Amino acid sequence: MRQTLQEIAQLVAGRVVGDLQTPIIGAAILRDAQPGDLTLADHANKAAELARSQASAAIVPTGFPPTDIPCIVVDDVHAAFAKVVLHFRLRRPARPAAISPHAMIAPTAEIGPGVSIHPGAFLEDDVEIGAGAVIHSGARILAGCRIGENVTIFPGAVLYEDTQVGPRCIIHANVSLGAYGFGYKTTAGRHVLGAQLGYVVIEADVEIGAGTTIDRGSYGPTVIGEGTKIDNQVMIGHNCRIGRHNLLCSQVGIAGSTTTGDYVIIAGQVGVRDHVHIGERASLGAKAGIKDDVPPGAFYFGVPATPDRQQMKLQAAFAKLPEVRRQVKELQRQIEELKAARENDAKAA
């Protein structure tokens, strides 16, 4: 497909600066763009990189610095570029809603209208599937689960008994919801598994990344709040209550009975101990080790994690340790020299 920059500008409701007739045959990010491609530069600090790019044109935000290559100026760069990418690389059409005869569905399962269940999916007794949901091959939904409207569950996901998933959620491949919590009591020299009588509740509009595990509560629910987005390979322990609209990045580990407020951001590989609370709109930096409650709105990082200003002071002090060590060794040498001189003076007297 070959189009002019002017035609693409009309597609995204943008304004062209430069040659309207610039031919465009594809779309690619700055790193990968070749002649004929339209790229995007979403911030003024990308101007130098754009100048080095082989792209024929770019989508840029209002106020972007002048550049030698033609540009389409828009208010929302990423929304516009997504339209262009879809224009040149159309998504595969969705399958028409159908229930495969090769899916294994218990007679007591209730399936809403417009549901698509792919071959090899497995639904046990008393499962409820809301209208418009899509259950991919290899997904296993155990007894008593309730799935809301327009939920998508990708291959290999496992929902243990009585898991509840709200409307419009996305459950990616190999997610585990409702596995037993890691809680043991040592009795007579043996580790005895604690009660596993709870379940998992996923509220509306949650997305859960591939390979993530969320354990069931001991007696009640482990809860993931509305609108929260969870990256791949995250682990959330039993009895946790994650607030609304949280962002949990890859490889976060949250121990049991921890709670978070709304709009919390937890960066990659953060570890959170059990029974702590992360306050509303707090942010935790990558690899932070959280051992105490975090106040609302705070930014903590480091191991153990502390408020950002305190941690920056600690890091600055840590960076000075080699020089401090050298100074201490020099002082020790000088002390030894003074002691030796004093001993020699005493002998001479």
C-alpha positions in Angstrom: 0.0 0.0 0.0 1.4 3.4 -1.0 -0.1 6.7 0.1 0.9 10.3 0.3 1.6 12.0 3.6 -1.4 14.3 3.0 -3.7 11.2 2.8 -2.3 9.8 6.0 -2.7 13.2 7.7 -6.4 13.1 6.8 -6.6 9.7 8.4 -5.3 11.0 11.7 -6.7 14.5 11.6 -3.2 16.0 11.6 -1.5 19.0 10.0 1.4 18.4 7.5 4.6 20.4 7.7 6.7 19.8 4.6 6.0 18.0 1.3 2.4 16.9 1.2 3.2 14.4 -1.6 5.9 12.4 0.3 5.2 8.8 -0.5 4.6 6.4 2.5 4.6 2.7 2.3 4.7 1.6 5.9 5.1 2.6 9.6 7.9 1.8 12.0 9.4 3.1 15.3 12.5 5.3 15.1 15.0 2.5 15.7 13.6 0.4 12.8 12.4 3.0 10.3 13.6 2.7 6.7 13.1 4.9 3.6 9.4 5.0 2.8 8.3 4.6 6.5 6.4 7.0 8.6 7.8 7.0 12.2 6.9 8.8 15.4 8.8 11.2 17.7 6.7 11.7 20.8 8.9 14.3 22.6 11.2 17.1 21.8 14.2 15.2 23.1 13.8 12.8 20.2 14.7 15.5 17.6 18.3 14.5 17.2 17.4 10.8 16.9 14.8 11.7 14.3 17.3 13.7 12.3 19.6 10.5 12.2 16.7 8.3 11.2 16.1 6.9 7.7 12.4 7.5 8.0 10.7 9.5 5.2 8.3 11.3 7.5 7.3 11.5 11.2 4.3 12.0 13.4 5.2 14.6 16.1 3.4 16.5 18.8 2.5 20.2 18.7 5.5 22.3 19.6 8.1 19.8 18.3 11.3 21.5 17.1 11.7 22.2 13.4 13.1 19.3 11.4 14.3 18.7 7.9 11.9 15.8 7.2 8.2 16.2 6.6 6.0 15.8 9.6 2.4 15.3 10.6 1.6 17.4 13.7 -1.1 16.0 16.1 -2.2 16.3 19.7 -1.9 12.7 20.6 1.1 11.1 18.9 0.6 7.5 20.0 -3.1 7.4 19.2 -2.4 8.7 15.7 0.6 6.4 15.1 -1.5 3.4 16.2 -4.1 4.3 13.5 -1.3 4.4 10.9 0.1 1.1 12.0 -3.3 -0.6 11.8 -3.8 1.1 8.4 -0.7 -0.6 7.0 -0.8 -3.8 9.1 -4.4 -4.8 9.7 -5.2 -7.1 12.6 -6.5 -10.6 11.9 -10.3 -10.6 12.0 -11.8 -12.0 15.1 -13.4 -15.4 14.9 -17.1 -15.4 14.7 -18.7 -16.3 18.1 -19.1 -20.0 18.3 -18.7 -22.9 20.8 -16.4 -25.6 19.5 -17.7 -29.1 19.8 -14.2 -30.0 20.8 -14.3 -27.9 24.0 -15.1 -29.8 27.2 -18.0 -28.2 28.9 -19.9 -29.6 31.9 -23.7 -29.8 31.4 -24.2 -27.5 34.4 -22.1 -24.7 32.9 -24.1 -21.6 31.9 -22.9 -19.9 28.7 -24.2 -16.4 27.8 -25.0 -15.1 24.3 -22.2 -14.4 21.8 -19.6 -16.4 23.7 -16.7 -18.0 21.8 -15.1 -21.1 23.3 -12.2 -22.6 21.3 -11.3 -26.2 20.9 -9.7 -27.8 23.9 -11.0 -25.3 26.4 -12.2 -27.0 29.7 -15.2 -25.7 31.8 -16.2 -27.6 34.9 -19.5 -27.8 36.8 -21.5 -24.6 37.6 -19.2 -22.3 35.6 -20.9 -19.1 34.4 -19.6 -17.3 31.3 -21.0 -13.8 30.5 -22.1 -12.5 27.2 -19.4 -11.9 24.6 -16.6 -13.6 26.4 -13.8 -15.4 24.5 -12.2 -18.6 26.0 -9.2 -19.8 24.1 -7.9 -23.3 23.6 -6.3 -24.9 26.6 -7.8 -22.6 29.2 -9.1 -24.5 32.2 -12.0 -23.0 34.2 -12.7 -25.1 37.3 -16.0 -25.5 39.2 -18.0 -22.5 40.3 -16.1 -19.8 38.5 -18.0 -16.8 37.3 -16.7 -14.9 34.3 -18.2 -11.5 33.4 -19.2 -10.0 30.0 -16.6 -9.5 27.3 -13.8 -11.2 29.2 -10.9 -12.7 27.2 -9.0 -15.7 28.6 -6.0 -16.8 26.6 -4.5 -20.3 26.1 -3.2 -22.1 29.1 -4.8 -19.9 31.8 -6.1 -21.8 34.8 -8.8 -20.5 37.1 -9.2 -22.6 40.2 -12.6 -23.2 41.9 -14.9 -20.2 42.6 -12.7 -17.6 40.9 -14.7 -14.4 40.0 -13.6 -12.3 37.0 -15.4 -9.0 36.3 -16.5 -7.6 32.9 -14.0 -6.7 30.2 -11.0 -8.3 31.9 -8.1 -9.8 29.9 -6.4 -12.9 31.3 -3.2 -13.7 29.3 -1.6 -17.0 28.6 -0.6 -19.3 31.5 -2.0 -17.1 34.2 -2.9 -19.0 37.4 -5.8 -17.6 39.5 -6.7 -19.2 42.8 -3.8 -21.6 43.5 -3.1 -22.4 47.2 -1.5 -19.7 49.2 2.0 -20.3 50.7 0.9 -20.6 54.3 2.2 -23.4 56.6 2.2 -24.2 60.3 5.0 -26.4 61.6 3.4 -29.1 63.8 5.4 -32.1 65.2 8.3 -31.3 62.9 6.2 -31.1 59.8 5.0 -28.2 57.7 1.2 -28.4 57.5 -0.7 -26.5 54.8 -3.0 -23.8 56.2 -6.6 -23.3 55.3 -7.3 -22.8 51.6 -11.0 -22.0 51.8 -11.0 -18.6 50.0 -11.0 -17.6 46.4 -9.9 -14.8 44.0 -11.9 -11.8 42.9 -10.8 -9.9 39.8 -12.8 -6.7 39.4 -13.8 -5.0 36.2 -11.4 -3.9 33.5 -8.3 -5.6 34.9 -5.6 -7.0 32.6 -3.3 -9.7 33.9 -0.1 -10.5 32.1 1.2 -13.9 31.0 2.6 -16.2 33.6 1.2 -14.2 36.5 0.0 -16.1 39.6 -2.6 -14.8 42.2 -3.2 -17.1 45.2 -6.6 -17.7 46.8 -7.4 -16.3 50.3 -7.2 -18.5 53.4 -10.9 -17.9 54.3 -12.1 -15.1 52.1 -11.0 -13.4 48.8 -7.8 -12.2 47.4 -9.0 -9.1 45.5 -7.6 -7.2 42.5 -9.3 -3.8 42.2 -11.0 -2.3 39.2 -8.9 -1.1 36.3 -5.6 -2.5 37.7 -3.0 -3.6 35.1 -0.6 -6.4 35.9 2.4 -7.2 33.8 3.9 -10.6 33.0 5.3 -12.9 35.7 3.9 -11.1 38.8 3.2 -13.1 42.0 0.5 -11.9 44.4 0.1 -13.9 47.6 -3.0 -15.1 49.5 -5.3 -12.6 51.2 -3.9 -9.6 49.4 -6.1 -6.7 48.4 -4.8 -4.7 45.5 -6.5 -1.3 45.0 -8.1 0.2 41.9 -6.1 1.3 38.9 -2.7 0.1 40.2 0.1 -0.6 37.8 2.3 -3.6 38.7 5.3 -4.2 36.4 7.0 -7.4 35.5 8.4 -9.8 38.2 6.9 -8.0 41.2 6.4 -10.2 44.2 3.8 -9.3 46.8 3.6 -11.5 50.0 0.4 -12.5 51.7 -2.1 -10.1 53.3 -0.6 -7.0 51.8 -2.9 -4.2 50.7 -2.5 -1.3 48.3 -4.5 2.0 47.8 -5.7 3.2 44.5 -3.3 4.3 41.7 -0.2 2.7 43.2 2.7 2.1 40.8 5.1 -0.8 41.5 8.1 -1.0 39.2 9.8 -4.2 38.0 11.2 -6.8 40.5 9.9 -5.0 43.6 9.5 -7.3 46.6 6.9 -6.5 49.2 6.8 -8.4 52.5 3.6 -9.6 54.1 1.1 -7.6 56.1 2.1 -4.1 54.9 0.0 -1.4 53.3 1.1 0.7 50.3 -0.7 4.0 50.4 -2.8 5.6 47.6 -0.7 7.0 44.7 2.6 5.8 46.1 5.3 4.7 43.7 7.9 2.0 44.3 11.1 2.1 42.3 12.5 -1.0 40.5 13.9 -3.7 42.7 12.8 -2.0 45.9 12.6 -4.1 49.0 9.5 -3.1 51.0 9.5 -4.1 54.6 7.2 -1.4 56.2 4.1 0.5 55.3 4.5 3.2 52.6 2.6 6.5 53.1 0.2 7.8 50.5 1.9 9.7 47.6 5.4 8.6 48.6 8.2 7.4 46.3 10.3 4.7 47.8 13.2 2.8 46.3 16.3 0.8 47.4 16.9 -2.2 49.6 15.6 -1.8 52.2 13.4 0.8 50.6 13.3 4.3 52.1 11.8 7.6 50.8 13.5 8.9 47.7 15.4 11.8 49.3 16.7 9.6 52.1 17.7 6.9 49.6 19.5 9.4 47.4 21.6 10.6 50.4 22.4 7.0 51.3 23.4 6.3 47.7 25.6 9.4 47.7 27.2 8.3 50.9 27.7 4.8 49.6 29.5 6.2 46.5 32.0 8.0 48.8 32.9 4.9 50.7 36.0 4.0 48.6 37.4 7.5 49.2 36.5 7.4 52.9 38.3 4.0 53.1 41.4 5.5 51.5 41.3 8.4 54.0 40.9 6.1 57.0 43.9 4.0 55.8 45.9 7.2 55.4 45.0 8.3 58.9 45.9 4.9 60.3 49.3 5.1 58.6 49.9 8.6 60.1 48.9 7.4 63.6 51.3 4.5 63.3 54.1 6.9 62.3 53.3 9.2 65.2 53.3 6.3 67.6 56.6 5.1 66.3 58.1 8.6 66.5 56.9 8.9 70.1 58.4 5.6 71.0 61.7 6.6 69.5 61.7 9.9 71.4 61.0 8.0 74.6 63.9 5.7 74.0 66.2 8.6 73.2 65.3 10.3 76.4 
